[in-house]
Amino acid sequence: MAEKRAAFEAPFNMVNDWIAEATASEANDPTAMALATSTPDGFPSVRMVLMKGCDAEGIVFYTNLDSRKGNELAENPKAAILFHWKTLRRQIRIEGEVEAVSAEEADAYFASRPRASRIGAWASKQSREMQGRFEFEAAIASYMAKFGAGDVPRPENWSGFRLKPTYFEFWRDRKFRLHERITYKLDDEASNWALAELYP
Ligand SMILES: Cc1cc2nc3c(=O)[nH]c(=O)nc-3n(C[C@H](O)[C@H](O)[C@H](O)COP(=O)(O)O)c2cc1C
């Protein structure tokens, strides 16, 4: 049983190991990942987000639920993630479906953010058009006045998603473009990974 658990956790541990290495070598944001969603018409749609948790339960990130990505994920929870670290010459592709994190989990993470970021989460109508920067600055000032020195709670439309991977691909640079590609594909019972190696 413990052996099976360890085998299931292997790709998640590998993500964390590579992030630990990237943390030592990258100039900034070693947990930055591209998040791909899709539009209602089936067009790909991609942007960077920060990974805020990775364990056998999945990969967590936070955002505004009324943003473009939030709306696209509400419509179609299938998503893909890509990490790339120039200093390591490595990438990781991950695919799966997202689910909402619990309110308690989102509250705990939101509370850990700097106060200015928490105010920003209230003031930013992420992905919607604004008349100009002044509009955003006025919203920031008004929320600063509203919350004063008190607590800044999590806005209801700001929360996290957990991507439950069904596929991982670990890519490592090798000389002469003879790269290494190791894949993990989840079986139909969602309990075991089938490992394979792909031509570069
Ligand atoms: C390195 C980096 C990290 C980012 N991290 C986040 C994040 O964790 N959450 C988020 O909502 N946006 C993050 N952003 C901004 C997004 O890329 C994007 O501009 C924003 O979320 C709006 O995307 P959308 O219109 O597709 O919803 C980050 C941008 C960069 C460049």
The ligand as an SDF file (V2000), in Angstrom:
LIG
                    3D

 31 33  0  0  0  0  0  0  0  0999 V2000
    5.1920   35.5310  -13.7860 C   0  0  0  0  0  0  0  0  0  0  0  0
    3.7200   35.8490  -13.7330 C   0  0  0  0  0  0  0  0  0  0  0  0
    2.9420   35.3170  -12.7050 C   0  0  0  0  0  0  0  0  0  0  0  0
    1.5690   35.5690  -12.6380 C   0  0  0  0  0  0  0  0  0  0  0  0
    0.8290   34.9820  -11.6420 N   0  0  0  0  0  0  0  0  0  0  0  0
   -0.5250   35.1590  -11.6270 C   0  0  0  0  0  0  0  0  0  0  0  0
   -1.3230   34.4470  -10.6790 C   0  0  0  0  0  0  0  0  0  0  0  0
   -0.8300   33.6540   -9.8590 O   0  0  0  0  0  0  0  0  0  0  0  0
   -2.6620   34.6470  -10.7250 N   0  0  0  0  0  0  0  0  0  0  0  0
   -3.2520   35.4910  -11.6280 C   0  0  0  0  0  0  0  0  0  0  0  0
   -4.4720   35.6360  -11.6190 O   0  0  0  0  0  0  0  0  0  0  0  0
   -2.5100   36.1570  -12.5520 N   0  0  0  0  0  0  0  0  0  0  0  0
   -1.1690   36.0070  -12.5720 C   0  0  0  0  0  0  0  0  0  0  0  0
   -0.4070   36.6600  -13.5160 N   0  0  0  0  0  0  0  0  0  0  0  0
   -1.1050   37.5330  -14.5000 C   0  0  0  0  0  0  0  0  0  0  0  0
   -1.6950   36.6480  -15.6130 C   0  0  0  0  0  0  0  0  0  0  0  0
   -0.6780   36.2180  -16.5010 O   0  0  0  0  0  0  0  0  0  0  0  0
   -2.8120   37.3510  -16.4130 C   0  0  0  0  0  0  0  0  0  0  0  0
   -2.3590   38.5890  -16.9250 O   0  0  0  0  0  0  0  0  0  0  0  0
   -4.0500   37.6240  -15.5670 C   0  0  0  0  0  0  0  0  0  0  0  0
   -4.2930   36.5950  -14.6340 O   0  0  0  0  0  0  0  0  0  0  0  0
   -5.2780   37.7740  -16.4630 C   0  0  0  0  0  0  0  0  0  0  0  0
   -5.4290   36.6090  -17.2390 O   0  0  0  0  0  0  0  0  0  0  0  0
   -6.8220   36.2460  -17.9490 P   0  0  0  0  0  0  0  0  0  0  0  0
   -7.3160   37.5190  -18.5910 O   0  0  0  0  0  0  0  0  0  0  0  0
   -6.4960   35.1970  -18.9580 O   0  0  0  0  0  0  0  0  0  0  0  0
   -7.7440   35.7370  -16.8900 O   0  0  0  0  0  0  0  0  0  0  0  0
    0.9680   36.4220  -13.6060 C   0  0  0  0  0  0  0  0  0  0  0  0
    1.7530   36.9630  -14.6330 C   0  0  0  0  0  0  0  0  0  0  0  0
    3.1010   36.6750  -14.6900 C   0  0  0  0  0  0  0  0  0  0  0  0
    3.9200   37.2520  -15.8300 C   0  0  0  0  0  0  0  0  0  0  0  0
  1  2  1  0
  2  3  1  0
  2 30  2  0
  3  4  2  0
  4  5  1  0
  4 28  1  0
  5  6  2  0
  6  7  1  0
  6 13  1  0
  7  8  2  0
  7  9  1  0
  9 10  1  0
 10 11  2  0
 10 12  1  0
 12 13  2  0
 13 14  1  0
 14 15  1  0
 14 28  1  0
 15 16  1  0
 16 17  1  0
 16 18  1  0
 18 19  1  0
 18 20  1  0
 20 21  1  0
 20 22  1  0
 22 23  1  0
 23 24  1  0
 24 25  2  0
 24 26  1  0
 24 27  1  0
 28 29  2  0
 29 30  1  0
 30 31  1  0
M  END
$$$$
